[in-house]
Amino acid sequence: MTKLSMHAISAPVFVRMLKNLSSMLSKAEQQAKAKGYDPAILLGARLAPDMLPLTRQVQIATDHAKGAMARLAGHTAEAIEDTETSFAQLQSRIQKVINIVEGYKEEQLVGSESREITIKLPGTELKFDGLTYLNGFAMGNFYFHVTTAYAILRHNGVDLGKRDFLMS
Amino acid sequence: MTKLSMHAISAPVFVRMLKNLSSMLSKAEQQAKAKGYDPAILLGARLAPDMLPLTRQVQIATDHAKGAMARLAGHTAEAIEDTETSFAQLQSRIQKVINIVEGYKEEQLVGSESREITIKLPGTELKFDGLTYLNGFAMGNFYFHVTTAYAILRHNGVDLGKRDFLMS
């Protein structure tokens, strides 16, 4: 019997998509090397001058995953400095966040659909219940940045398909 | 008291994001006109030669929204032909799908987390329980295509921000 819970709609989604993001970055790095260009060029690639580059997409996606789990559990999210400058460092960050997400147990999120969650933004605050925060803010942000990472890679000629994005 | 349910994690997400997609397309059309180019040029825009153009991103996003609601409720999804060639027609499609999604009531999805869902793909079938289908297939696909639509517009100079994508 499949059980609907706050944990079931958060942790497995983050973990699967972070693993897929990790695989996509591995493929991108390998393909760059095979084509004879520096993989780090991809890390600075963007879809528009006023959009964030690949490295930031990965950093922000991971932040939403660990942020969501922590907030739903009533913890303070572990801070990770945004200092990555290589594929290897981004892979470490993703693995670290997968470990963090996997560390949260089902019971830590029981009742979190009603937990009040406050997100501080420059000059304003967003207040949500836990369910609306997860569904209406954290998950949308998370998918936004993972998809944008995929789009940056595809736009730069990396050979990926939606299967890489979606399927584990 | 916020209630976690299959309906709560599907319909409101689809509706909010479809409304945001509609607003983003309106802004794109208006900005194209203001800049003096044919908005229809955006409909054929892609991020890579082997990625789908904007029109298809909108069609597929809407298909996943109505498909998910129907499958979770045990219905056959209403077919919509992929014939749109203008912003106005895409707006009609989005509105039609919003109406379909809004037509599903909470009680129609009760227990759907355990419903067996089969997705037929060319040469294969995917079998899921309803929760895994929604979380691991339909929602990921939906966000993928809405985000890609956003990315195509941004890449083509349309002035949008993540607030347009995420906030209603």
Interface residues (C-beta under 8 A of the other chain):
Chain A: M1 T2 K3 L4 S5 M6 A8 I9 P12 V13 R16 M17 L47 A48 M51 E113 S114 D129 G130 L131 T132 N135 G136 F137 M139 G140 N141 Y143 F144 T147 T148 Y150 A151 R154 H155 G157 K162 F165 L166
Chain B: M1 T2 K3 L4 S5 M6 A8 I9 P12 V13 R16 M17 L47 A48 M51 E113 S114 D129 G130 L131 T132 N135 G136 F137 M139 G140 N141 Y143 F144 T147 T148 Y150 A151 R154 H155 G157 K162 F165 L166
